[in-house]
Amino acid sequence: MNAMKEKLYGNGIDDDTAAIQALLDGAEREIRLPKPEKHYLISAPLQLHGGKTLVLEKDTVVRLADGASCLMLKNAEDGKENIAVYGGVWDMNNKNQKPNPVVRKVEGDELDIYTGCAEFDELLFGEKAYTARRYDDTKYMGFSMAFGDVKGLTLKDITFKDPVTYGCWFGAVDTFEVENITFDYNDGNPYPVNMDGLHFDGLCRNGTIRNLKGACYDDMVAFAADEFVKGDIENVLVENIGARDCHSAVRLLAVDHAVKNITIRNVRGTFYQYCVGFTKYYRMGDGVYGRFENVVVENCEVSKAPMLKKYKKDPVHRYPLFYFQTETRSENVTIRNVEREETDCPVPFVGAEEGADIGGVRLENIKQTSRVGGMELIARI
């Protein structure tokens, strides 16, 4: 495709997909999109080749066309090394796409909890689970971006606006930098649930995630070692999270593989589910323990956020700030230098379900005060 034959409109009305892709397919290693008249409109996933860098102004909006119901950006088949994206407000326009495929809409009382989608669970965890190193974008999961089977990935100065589910999915990504990310999440489709910020599946390693702000309707950062791509997740630094009224800062999920050598530091904010969760999530009762090894959480100022009806969560069961699910084993996990001034919910600072092995968890220099009654430091839940 010849870039000269494709018109780049940027008027928010005409489709810019072909013109932008022509630039990405060209010989230039760095592609800089000019400031648009209004915003760029795309209707199919843009694909980034190996060795290419896409650069936009931080406030340049790329919007997914109504009814496109697809990824906005992914790495191409040959995009396996050294790719980068700088800038842009990537607006998935979720209200005008197919609804979240992970949930079923519940009719009736607004307090009803959303129900999971059995078809998604089968795809994710069942006998038909997708286990390639790359995400198969023929299966609509509502992600805004997806990067799989890449060595050397950089994402900086990006705003993820209104995805259907995740802002960005990663699988089998080695050596990555994700920095200066804003989450501009408003309403969900149909509910504001299951809307992660950055979701890392197995074989993601050797990375830095820093300077995240905004609020997500699920985990701002998730490390899931046993989902689409299965394998250990290791050697990752997460630092400088600022969030208010967010579901959670970081969730670690493991079943057959481990999440290890993770440092989480400088978290500031309020969270309605938990701050950091150590979870197995599925296959309960099979005798296998999800493993978390060499994890440090430090230098945080966190507390609970109000649980609003729109979140579709159980309003009675409120998780502690640091949550250890049953059938997990935590080895050499340290939580230190954390301050909590609680104004909403006096749940324990740390809570472990029966069957959670927290013998390897240490707490150091924890300070908590409450305006809403007494609080336990550690409790079985």
Order of alpha helices (4+ residues) and beta strands (2+ residues): alpha-beta-beta-beta-beta-beta-beta-beta-beta-beta-beta-alpha-beta-beta-beta-beta-beta-beta-beta-beta-beta-beta-beta-beta-beta-beta-beta
